[in-house]
Amino acid sequence: MKGPFARLVVHRDAHITVLDKPPSVPARVLAEHFGRPLATPLDEAASGLVVLGAPAAAAGLGPATWHLGTTGDG
């Protein structure tokens, strides 16, 4: 993948794209750039992980719940 936001991609598969969002870029801009809806609510000014893609239930993957944790929290 090329472009100014390519370096932000942490994970990408057929269902979701996870990005490491810098505080200077609104989440809606990232969603528009990648052509996928925001799957997690996020303060526009915050930095952190952003999940793009259809919620899990809409994609037929189970409950519509996202959990982004650290290693070892299950």
VOBA-1610 file (N, C-alpha, C; in pm, whole numbers, padded with zeros to 5 digits, always signed):
BEGIN
Met+00084-00117+00000Met+00000+00000+00000Met+00089+00123+00000Lys+00052+00223-00078Lys+00129+00345-00087Lys+00041+00461-00042Gly+00102+00573-00018Gly+00029+00693+00020Gly+00076+00744+00155Pro+00029+00864+00191Pro+00077+00928+00313Pro+00038+00855+00441Phe-00066+00774+00438Phe-00111+00707+00560Phe-00069+00560+00566Ala+00003+00510+00469Ala+00041+00369+00464Ala+00122+00328+00587Arg+00204+00416+00639Arg+00287+00383+00755Arg+00207+00369+00883Leu+00081+00412+00884Leu-00004+00403+01002Leu-00069+00267+01021Val-00068+00183+00917Val-00137+00054+00922Val-00065-00041+01018Val-00140-00089+01119Val-00089-00184+01216Val-00131-00326+01176His-00253-00338+01124His-00308-00468+01082His-00410-00442+00973Arg-00414-00533+00876Arg-00513-00521+00769Arg-00550-00661+00723Asp-00681-00687+00714Asp-00730-00812+00655Asp-00857-00780+00577Ala-00930-00882+00539Ala-01049-00862+00456Ala-01160-00786+00529His-01160-00790+00662His-01270-00732+00739His-01237-00599+00805Ile-01115-00583+00852Ile-01081-00461+00925Ile-00943-00409+00885Thr-00924-00282+00915Thr-00794-00218+00906Thr-00772-00148+01039Val-00660-00176+01105Val-00627-00112+01232Val-00514-00014+01205Leu-00534+00110+01251Leu-00437+00216+01227Leu-00389+00275+01358Asp-00265+00320+01361Asp-00209+00394+01473Asp-00227+00541+01439Lys-00335+00601+01489Lys-00375+00737+01451Lys-00294+00843+01525Pro-00230+00933+01451Pro-00163+01045+01516Pro-00267+01150+01558Pro-00238+01230+01661Pro-00336+01329+01707Pro-00369+01436+01604Ser-00283+01458+01507Ser-00305+01565+01409Ser-00399+01527+01295Val-00438+01399+01286Val-00523+01354+01176Val-00658+01307+01231Pro-00769+01371+01192Pro-00900+01327+01237Pro-00932+01184+01190Ala-00998+01107+01274Ala-01034+00970+01240Ala-01119+00964+01114Arg-01207+01062+01094Arg-01294+01062+00975Arg-01212+01076+00847Val-01100+01148+00853Val-01012+01163+00737Val-00950+01029+00701Leu-00908+00953+00802Leu-00852+00821+00777Leu-00957+00728+00718Ala-01079+00733+00772Ala-01188+00649+00720Ala-01215+00682+00574Glu-01218+00809+00540Glu-01241+00849+00402Glu-01126+00804+00311His-01004+00821+00359His-00886+00783+00279His-00886+00634+00246Phe-00918+00550+00345Phe-00916+00405+00325Phe-01049+00352+00271Gly-01151+00438+00260Gly-01279+00396+00205Gly-01352+00294+00291Arg-01335+00302+00422Arg-01400+00209+00515Arg-01461+00290+00629Pro-01573+00242+00685Pro-01635+00314+00796Pro-01555+00296+00925Leu-01572+00391+01016Leu-01512+00378+01149Leu-01588+00270+01225Ala-01518+00175+01281Ala-01581+00069+01358Ala-01570+00095+01507Thr-01487+00191+01546Thr-01472+00226+01686Thr-01490+00375+01702Pro-01561+00416+01809Pro-01571+00560+01835Pro-01437+00611+01884Leu-01401+00730+01844Leu-01273+00786+01887Leu-01282+00937+01883Asp-01231+01000+01986Asp-01224+01145+01991Asp-01138+01192+01874Glu-01188+01287+01799Glu-01117+01336+01680Glu-00977+01386+01712Ala-00954+01438+01833Ala-00823+01493+01867Ala-00730+01390+01929Ala-00783+01275+01965Ala-00704+01174+02035Ala-00611+01100+01941Ser-00507+01045+01999Ser-00423+00953+01925Ser-00451+00814+01979Gly-00415+00714+01907Gly-00440+00578+01950Gly-00481+00491+01834Leu-00526+00371+01865Leu-00565+00277+01761Leu-00706+00307+01710Val-00722+00301+01580Val-00851+00321+01513Val-00879+00194+01433Val-01001+00143+01444Val-01042+00027+01366Val-01139+00073+01258Leu-01106+00042+01134Leu-01192+00073+01021Leu-01251-00056+00967Gly-01376-00053+00926Gly-01441-00169+00869Gly-01577-00187+00931Ala-01654-00277+00876Ala-01787-00303+00928Ala-01777-00365+01067Pro-01870-00329+01158Pro-01871-00397+01287Pro-01880-00548+01268Ala-01830-00624+01363Ala-01820-00769+01351Ala-01954-00835+01318Ala-02062-00791+01381Ala-02192-00853+01357Ala-02235-00833+01211Ala-02211-00714+01157Ala-02249-00686+01019Ala-02167-00769+00921Ala-02045-00804+00960Ala-01958-00883+00874Ala-01980-01033+00895Gly-02075-01068+00984Gly-02102-01209+01010Gly-01996-01276+01095Leu-01927-01197+01177Leu-01817-01250+01256Leu-01849-01264+01404Gly-01973-01245+01443Gly-02006-01258+01585Gly-02050-01126+01643Pro-02039-01110+01774Pro-02086-00988+01841Pro-02017-00864+01787Ala-02090-00754+01784Ala-02036-00627+01736Ala-01959-00559+01848Thr-01851-00620+01891Thr-01769-00566+01999Thr-01624-00571+01958Trp-01554-00461+01975Trp-01412-00457+01947Trp-01339-00444+02078His-01231-00515+02095His-01146-00500+02213His-01002-00492+02165Leu-00944-00378+02189Leu-00803-00359+02155Leu-00728-00353+02285Gly-00659-00458+02318Gly-00588-00463+02446Gly-00439-00476+02425Thr-00373-00497+02536Thr-00230-00518+02530Thr-00202-00666+02536Thr-00082-00704+02504Thr-00043-00843+02507Thr-00066-00901+02646Gly-00130-01014+02651Gly-00148-01084+02778Gly-00280-01059+02847Asp-00367-00972+02792Asp-00493-00949+02861Asp-00606-01036+02806Gly-00572-01133+02722Gly-00673-01226+02673Gly-00739-01174+02552
//
